[in-house]
């Protein structure tokens, strides 16, 4: 199988991919065409059908597995596939496990590491809260293990939410060693819970798209609501501690324009924001560097909108 991450400009492709998204569009000249997002376990690629009425284009729907024949080109610094022929695949023509982008890390091992961080939280109410989510709530754990951390920005793969959460928690644990003023129990708890709302903000794979709840409310408010539900089940949970934890979650995007209802008022909220931003930005860089886009003659990979910069891989 030729994986999407291996594609280069000029490749001729005859392969099966998952059609994650399908749009019917019209050019400025009034010509109909289709825009697709094709996916396998290594990533996704934009694809176009410029002649949708061609005899070589068979019937298919979004989320079908399709066999495509086409050429890989470059458009505005990103790879794009121009599809000449297409047909829907029959069950047995493909292995579904090859089409879900998945973390390169071991999910069981990551969950075990996360639970070891829970053991580092000495505050009884916070420890009970974390246990209620990551040990006792089997449905939540199942969703959390399988979820992505984003639709497309960073960690957009099976196990991505767990991998991102573990990355943020590890950075926060390091911050606590460097800056003893930080309340370790509060910060580690906030780190492990900061994105739990994404299990409801995003739908499960293979769609991995925003749910109605995600569109209307967003993962920050959803997460606070989920935390409040658990806190109500814990007798005598300190109200000030609950407010501090809520604030850390509400402020973890750092700025109002980035979706945070509040800016950090606690040093722990500021530390959580910095850890979240660090892990997300470096993963975005990592994914861009591994995208398969060919560098120009000077080694530059082109402008990356998510990073607002033309990027280059070090020698």
Protein Blocks (a to p, Z undefined) as FASTA:
>chain_A
ZZfklpcehiacddddddfbccddddfkopacdddddddfkbccddddfblmbmklccdd
ehiacddddddddeehiacdddfbdcdddehiacfklmcccdfbdfklmmmmmmmmmmmp
mblklmmmmmmmmmmmmmlmmmmmmpcfbfklgopaghklmmmmmmmmmmmmmmmmmmmm
bcfklmmmmmmmmmmmmmmmpccdfklpadfklmmnopmlmmmmmmmmmmmmmghiafkl
mmmmmmmmmmmnopaknopabdcfbfklmmmmmmmmmmmmmmmmmmmmmnopacdfkopa
bjafklopacdddZZ
